[in-house]
Amino acid sequence: MPFAWMLSTSLKKSGAVFQFPPQWIPDPVVWGNYVTAMKVMDFPVLLKNTVLVTSLSMVGAMATSALAAYSFARLRFPGRDLIFIVVLATMMLPGWVTLIPVYIIFRNLRMINTLWPLIIPSFFGGGAFNIFLLRQFFMTLPYELDDAARIDGCSNFRTFWNILLPLCKPALGAIAVFQFVAHWNDFFGPLVYLHSAEKMTLAVGLYRFKGPFSVEWNYLMAATVMVAIAPIVVYFLAQRYFIEGVVMSGMKA
């Protein structure tokens, strides 16, 4: 129902948005709302920034969380379980607690008003939940695979890269969906770290339709439809991996 109202509103004149009783099929259909919304948002620039942040963050999170999860699941080293508990404990730490220290770090690195503060954190493990999800999946794989790889002369990294990682596609698909949605819809991060309009992302660009005393709902809904298309498409493309990854990683949790 909310999606139908959003789609209907995106094709209405501004005066027909709150018409009662509601007119679900707009008459006339105003396709020009989408053109106006793209001009107001500077859509191509914001789309390029959003795609860059989302794609690099996905790659970083998937790569580093897979390495960390493999270490916790298959390697033996002193303090492994204690370190893993500490990693899990970070899930209970609200993001607001680390906001100011992280901002100071990026300010000292002269990265404020660049896209790097939105990308770099994903290359440090990708989040405790991702590590936990992948570790559970790695633990479902037979340990005989590791033994056979060692007999063939594989190092730990080759065992990870050539043997185990290709078997983790379902879990990696689930993480890819989580990361894509989180970064595509992220509003707070770009608002804190970016100042220039040409550096903003789509989630922040939607705010341009809100004035101090009114909201241009027909343009806002047209822009929202365009922004929402990508997550919907990605979810349906990765749906099989997403469901399989969550189910299989939770079987032995």
C-alpha positions in Angstrom: 0.0 0.0 0.0 2.7 2.6 0.8 4.6 1.7 -2.4 1.3 2.1 -4.4 0.7 5.5 -2.8 4.3 6.6 -3.6 4.0 5.5 -7.2 0.6 7.2 -7.6 1.7 10.4 -6.0 4.8 10.6 -8.2 2.5 10.9 -11.2 0.1 13.5 -9.9 -0.1 17.3 -10.0 0.8 18.9 -6.7 -2.8 19.9 -6.1 -4.1 16.4 -6.4 -1.7 14.8 -3.8 -4.1 15.1 -0.8 -7.3 14.9 -2.8 -10.1 13.1 -0.8 -11.2 10.5 -1.6 -7.8 9.5 -2.8 -7.4 9.2 -6.6 -5.2 6.1 -7.0 -4.9 6.4 -10.8 -3.7 9.9 -11.6 -5.6 11.9 -14.2 -3.8 13.3 -15.9 -0.6 11.2 -15.6 2.3 13.7 -15.1 5.5 12.0 -16.3 7.2 15.4 -16.2 7.5 15.0 -12.4 10.4 12.6 -13.0 12.2 15.0 -15.3 11.8 17.8 -12.8 12.9 15.6 -9.9 16.1 14.6 -11.8 16.9 18.3 -12.6 16.4 19.5 -9.0 18.4 16.6 -7.5 21.2 16.8 -10.1 20.5 13.1 -10.3 23.4 11.9 -12.5 26.0 13.4 -10.2 24.4 12.0 -7.0 23.9 8.6 -8.7 27.6 8.5 -9.6 28.6 9.3 -6.0 26.2 6.7 -4.5 27.3 4.0 -6.9 30.9 4.6 -6.1 30.4 4.6 -2.3 28.1 1.5 -2.4 30.2 -0.6 -4.8 33.5 0.0 -3.1 32.0 -0.5 0.4 30.5 -3.8 -0.7 33.9 -5.0 -2.0 35.7 -3.9 1.1 33.2 -5.4 3.5 32.9 -8.8 1.7 36.7 -9.2 1.3 37.7 -8.2 4.8 34.8 -9.9 6.7 35.5 -13.1 4.8 39.2 -13.1 5.8 38.3 -12.4 9.4 35.6 -15.0 9.5 38.0 -17.6 8.0 40.6 -16.9 10.6 38.0 -17.2 13.4 36.5 -20.4 12.0 39.4 -22.4 10.6 42.7 -21.2 12.1 44.0 -21.9 15.5 45.9 -19.1 17.3 46.2 -17.9 21.0 43.2 -15.8 22.2 41.1 -16.6 19.1 37.8 -17.1 21.0 38.5 -14.1 23.3 39.1 -11.9 20.3 36.0 -13.2 18.6 33.9 -12.4 21.7 35.3 -8.8 21.7 34.4 -8.5 18.0 30.8 -9.6 18.8 30.7 -7.2 21.8 31.1 -4.3 19.4 27.6 -5.0 18.0 26.3 -3.7 21.3 28.2 -0.4 20.9 25.9 2.3 19.4 27.4 4.0 16.4 26.9 7.4 18.0 29.6 6.6 20.6 32.3 6.4 18.0 31.0 9.2 15.8 33.1 12.0 17.2 36.4 10.0 17.5 36.0 8.7 13.9 35.2 12.2 12.6 38.3 13.6 14.3 40.4 10.9 12.7 39.2 11.6 9.2 39.5 15.4 9.8 43.2 14.9 10.8 43.6 12.8 7.6 42.0 15.8 5.6 39.3 13.5 4.2 36.3 15.5 5.3 34.1 16.5 2.3 35.4 13.5 0.4 33.8 10.1 -0.2 36.6 8.3 1.7 35.0 8.4 5.2 32.0 6.6 3.8 34.2 3.9 2.1 37.2 3.2 4.2 35.4 1.8 7.4 34.1 -1.1 5.3 37.7 -2.2 4.7 38.2 -2.9 8.4 36.1 -6.1 8.8 32.9 -4.9 7.4 31.1 -5.1 10.7 30.8 -7.7 13.4 27.5 -9.1 12.1 29.1 -9.8 8.7 32.0 -11.6 10.4 29.7 -13.6 12.6 27.5 -14.6 9.6 30.4 -15.8 7.5 32.1 -17.6 10.4 29.0 -19.6 11.0 28.9 -20.5 7.3 32.6 -21.5 7.3 32.0 -23.8 10.3 29.4 -25.7 8.3 32.0 -26.7 5.7 33.8 -30.1 6.2 37.2 -29.8 7.7 38.4 -32.6 5.4 38.6 -29.9 2.7 41.4 -28.1 4.7 43.2 -31.4 5.3 43.1 -32.3 1.6 44.3 -28.8 0.6 47.3 -29.1 3.0 48.2 -32.5 1.7 48.3 -30.9 -1.8 50.6 -28.2 -0.5 48.2 -25.3 -0.2 48.9 -22.5 2.2 46.2 -21.1 4.5 45.5 -18.3 2.1 45.2 -20.6 -0.9 42.9 -22.9 1.1 40.8 -19.9 1.8 40.8 -18.4 -1.7 40.7 -21.5 -3.9 38.8 -24.0 -1.8 36.5 -22.4 0.8 35.6 -19.0 -0.5 33.9 -20.3 -3.7 31.7 -22.4 -1.5 30.5 -19.3 0.4 28.6 -17.6 -2.4 25.2 -17.8 -0.5 26.7 -16.1 2.6 28.6 -13.5 0.5 25.3 -12.9 -1.4 23.5 -12.1 1.9 26.3 -9.8 3.0 26.3 -8.1 -0.4 22.6 -7.3 -0.1 23.0 -6.0 3.5 25.9 -3.8 2.5 24.2 -2.5 -0.7 21.0 -1.5 1.1 22.9 0.0 4.1 25.1 2.3 2.0 22.6 3.1 -0.8 20.1 4.3 1.8 22.7 5.9 4.2 21.5 9.4 5.1 23.5 10.2 8.3 27.0 9.4 7.1 27.0 11.7 4.0 25.2 14.4 6.0 28.1 14.4 8.6 31.1 14.0 6.4 30.1 15.8 3.2 29.6 19.6 2.7 29.5 20.2 -1.0 26.3 19.6 -3.0 28.2 17.9 -5.8 29.7 15.3 -3.3 26.3 14.3 -1.8 24.5 11.0 -2.3 21.0 10.2 -3.4 19.6 9.7 0.1 20.6 13.2 1.1 19.5 14.6 -2.3 15.9 13.6 -1.5 16.0 16.3 1.2 16.1 19.0 -1.4 12.3 18.7 -1.9 11.6 19.7 1.6 11.3 23.4 2.3 11.0 25.2 5.6 7.2 25.2 5.5 6.2 22.7 2.8 7.2 19.5 1.0 6.8 19.0 -2.8 5.4 15.6 -2.4 4.9 14.7 -6.1 8.5 15.5 -6.9 9.8 13.9 -3.7 7.8 10.7 -4.5 9.1 10.7 -8.1 12.7 10.9 -6.9 12.1 8.3 -4.2 10.8 5.8 -6.8 14.0 6.3 -8.9 16.2 5.8 -5.8 14.2 2.7 -4.7 14.5 0.9 -8.0 18.1 -0.2 -7.5 17.7 -1.9 -4.0 14.6 -3.7 -5.3 16.3 -5.0 -8.4 19.4 -6.1 -6.3 17.2 -7.9 -3.8 15.3 -9.9 -6.4 18.5 -10.8 -8.3 20.3 -12.0 -5.1 17.2 -13.3 -3.3 18.1 -16.9 -3.7 21.7 -16.4 -2.3 20.3 -14.1 0.4 17.8 -16.6 1.8 20.1 -19.6 1.4 23.0 -17.7 3.1 21.0 -16.7 6.1 19.4 -20.1 6.6 22.6 -22.1 6.2 24.7 -19.9 8.4 22.1 -20.1 11.1 21.7 -23.9 11.1 24.6 -24.5 13.5 24.5 -21.2 15.3 
